[in-house]
Amino acid sequence: MYAYDEIDRTLINERVSEFRDQVKRRLSGELTEDEFKSLRLMNGVYLQLHAYMFRVAIPYGTLSSEQMRRLAHVARRYDRGYGHFTTRQNIQFNWIKLAELPDALADLAEVGIHAMQTSGNCTRNITSDQWAGVAPGEIEDPRIWAELLRQYSTLHPEFSFLPRKFKFAITASEHDRTAIKVHDIGLRLHKNADGETGFEVLVGGGLGRTPFIGKTIKSFVPGRDLLSYVEAILRVYNQYGRRDNIYKARIKILVHELGIEKFAQEVEDEWQAMRDSALTLDDAMVEDIRSRFTYPAYEKLPHMPEELKKAAHDPHFEAWRKNSVFLHKVPGYAIVTLSLKPVGGPPGDATADQMDAVADLADKYSFGEIRVGHEQNLVLPHVARRDLPALWKALDKAGLATPNVNLVSDIIACPGLDYCALANARSIPIAQELTRRFANHETANLIGRLHINISGCINACGHHHVGHIGILGVEKNGEEFYQITIGGRADENAAVGTLIGPAVPYGEVADVVEDIVEAYLALRERPDELFIDTVKRLGVEPFRERVYATR
């Protein structure tokens, strides 16, 4: 966990006071909604279909148990008893009254939580690997660099009003759990031939109306030069990015139109002019940030304790352990993913009671620390393997032990037309029906790893482009239809999915997905060939033929 200092606390509290005054002026009529809009957006407040939506930042996906309890308090006191965890490691509350928003923000500020820059044309929440600091084989903890970027980008005077929103993601593992290739800037920590730690820098990734996979602009940037190189990219974007057309304003469009070589040269010229500036990170500065991250005092524990051997006779526990428990870099410990995808539930939602339960379990079993993942699940990153049986029983009681992590019912979905003013179609009911169709655990395991992503509109908050099966809601003559793609992925081999055929009406979506899965089971070469690999080997056509043969 990172420990905020007095500067952080002062900034957050000042922001609360400032926003309280802005809300007061809006409620009195002194500010019109148009005048208030840019102010509320910079504090994570959207006007949705039914109410204001409040988006709260969880920097690089790390929460303390105290912070999780405070999120539960906000859900219970100011909302309708639940929150929605997003693909960018934020949490959203959908029913907060505008007059009460400053109080909610003040309550969060007491435990170091804020909503700064969770919207607006600025640098958004810096996201990272939910296994950061505990993943086997990791170069180093990427959250140290994410925190440096957070401090650098917060209320940056030059980059608070960019042509469009701007998103960073950073990873330090060979397997990308952070989706760095679909972010404006993606950063991959690695070592060069001399053993020096630095970053591969990718630029121009993004989804939405026009999806692009990020391209490598520089294969190695030393850690000391990270901020100056990032600033060079932001300056080039700020100078040349389109401000006349919202649909062409993202950096991905600029990179595409200039070409990666031309864009890279513009950045290189800018960087060389400012490289040896105050933005150079010396070792002392990096170590200061590193020193503020505290790590557990791990014990020396066996990999296979007696408690685990006894519990292995329970098939329900074993199903959960094999699905939701992952190797930790420290022997005797495990990383545990908590599925927020129960059968029939809205993906990513957690009730206030569940948040309190997770906080209690984190204190008891995970040194008080919780993570939020890109896939809209939670993680306990420091669980002793001897405690897994007891943890499972407690999670099961709280409705958080569904053994479907990375399986077909572990669905990513945006709130869709049930909440969002931009949506064309519903996402949540589609996801709920699919979890019911694939509720059988044996069937899900037979299918194997398969990611379904659902978006209610072209803005792609559900990352449908990079789902193994992607579902996009569209509107046709006042009715909800859905385009379906296959073959997308968000990992180190990121790819945009291919449209499988004509859009289908709301009532046929689950049937089509079932047909796609049945086609995969018939077409795969062997039981361990994953869906995504079968699609890559055969292409879309065999699936299209089987799915649309009778439609």
Salt bridges, closest charged atoms under 4 A:
ASP5 OD2 - ARG292 NH1 2.81
GLU6 OE1 - ARG9 NH2 3.19
ASP8 OD1 - ARG150 NH2 3.00
GLU18 OE1 - ARG15 NH1 3.31
ASP21 OD2 - ARG25 NE 3.21
GLU33 OE1 - ARG26 NE 3.37
GLU33 OE2 - ARG40 NH2 2.85
GLU100 OE2 - ARG77 NH1 3.74
ASP103 OD1 - ARG20 NH1 2.86
ASP107 OD2 - HIS73 NE2 2.92
GLU110 OE1 - ARG70 NH1 2.81
ASP129 OD2 - ARG177 NH2 2.87
GLU140 OE2 - ARG290 NH1 3.43
ASP141 OD2 - ARG143 NH2 2.75
GLU147 OE2 - ARG150 NH2 2.66
GLU158 OE2 - ARG235 NE 3.44
ASP184 OD2 - ARG250 NH2 2.94
GLU196 OE2 - ARG224 NH1 2.98
GLU200 OE1 - ARG188 NE 2.71
ASP225 OD2 - ARG275 NH2 3.10
GLU231 OE1 - HIS156 NE2 3.47
GLU231 OE2 - ARG235 NH2 3.03
ASP244 OD1 - ARG242 NE 2.69
GLU266 OE2 - LYS262 NZ 3.06
GLU268 OE1 - LYS218 NZ 3.21
GLU270 OE2 - ARG235 NH1 3.19
GLU287 OE2 - ARG290 NE 2.95
ASP288 OD2 - ARG292 NH2 2.82
GLU299 OE2 - ARG386 NH2 2.97
GLU306 OE2 - LYS309 NZ 3.41
GLU318 OE2 - ARG321 NE 2.76
ASP349 OD1 - HIS84 ND1 2.78
ASP353 OD1 - ARG76 NH2 2.93
ASP356 OD2 - ARG76 NH2 2.87
ASP360 OD1 - ARG69 NH2 2.88
ASP363 OD2 - ARG69 NH2 2.59
GLU369 OE2 - ARG143 NH1 3.25
GLU369 OE2 - ARG371 NH2 2.78
GLU369 OE1 - HIS382 NE2 3.13
ASP410 OD1 - LYS341 NZ 2.65
GLU433 OE1 - ARG436 NH1 3.65
GLU433 OE2 - ARG437 NE 2.69
GLU480 OE1 - ARG426 NH2 2.75
ASP491 OD2 - ARG489 NH2 2.91
GLU492 OE1 - HIS175 ND1 2.94
GLU508 OE1 - ARG551 NE 3.59
ASP511 OD1 - ARG437 NH1 2.85
GLU514 OE1 - ARG437 NH1 2.95
ASP515 OD2 - ARG551 NH1 2.84
GLU525 OE1 - ARG526 NH1 3.81
GLU525 OE2 - ARG537 NH1 3.73
ASP528 OD1 - ARG526 NE 2.73
GLU529 OE2 - ARG537 NE 2.88
GLU541 OE1 - ARG544 NH1 2.41
